[in-house]
Amino acid sequence: MANAKPARKSTHLPTGVERPEHVSATASESANRLHSLAIHMLRQLRREDDVSGLSAPRLSALSVIVFAGPINLTALAAAEQVRAPTMSRLVRALEAEGLVRREGDALDGRVAYFRATPKGTRLLHAGRDRRVAALARAVDTLPVVERRALQKALGVLEVLVSSLARRQRER
């Protein structure tokens, strides 16, 4: 392969990962750092969820039901990127714990929708409150100038998330 271009190296990309041709080195390195930071931050904050007694997959499914419900099993499985049988097991467990309830479709008896119960909604919001409080305590330890920089960066991150969501919808 005499015509093959040498792989681009970056100290910020994982070993063996090449930067795509159409992406600048700065964008690639920023994306890599942001990805890593987001994962580490969520892992740290997820520790606050241990109090709920629910597994991460159950909490995630409950979150979709609380914020997007009522929702049918197919849509819920798609939102969680799992197969219907997996989601069916998760929903049955949430039902057994009194966190969601099944409702039939008035027009099609074969379809069921899932809605969060008040208990499920309270549990989910309490977990979010714990995670936000933990993050707020950490933010509060930053010097004022860094808190201001973070505030400005949040606007940029919101634009970035909107852009990612728009690209997903366009696929």
Secondary structure, 3 states (H helix, E strand, C coil): CCCCCCCCCCCCCCCCCCCCCCCCHHHHHHHHHHHHHHHHHHHHHHHHHHHHCCCHHHHHHHHHHHHHCCEEHHHHHHHHCCCHHHHHHHHHHHHHCCCEEEEECCCCCCCEEEEECHHHHHHHHHHHHHHHHHHHHHHHCCCHHHHHHHHHHHHHHHHHHHHHHHHHHHC
